[in-house]
Amino acid sequence: MENGDWLLNLPQTAWDDGLFVILFIFLVIGLLYWFSKQSDKWQGFLALQDDKWRDFSREQRKENNAVVSEMRFSVDSLDQSIKLLTVRLDGIQAFYPTAQKKPRAISQRERAEAEGSNQSIVT
């Protein structure tokens, strides 16, 4: 047999099988190429969405910090107002020592009246 004779002596099924193997290899290589291309597109899309999300979060953080600063100022001014009112109330209570007794007497009288009306309802 010469160098090329063994190719001619292969049965037809071997040629058919070889053709299908070669087609399968090309199919696998083509699919791998297509998947890698789609993967690159998908990663680019995700990177773009990630950048947009980071920008949005950065803006929200700045806005939230500004609002919290304004709230802090409001709470501080409210705290100062309450302290000032407490000082004034302490001064008023020191000036009128009987002012504290009147609300207690009124509340005791109201309780007694309420208990009396409850007893009249029960009997």
Beta strands, then each sheet from edge to edge (+ up, - down):
end
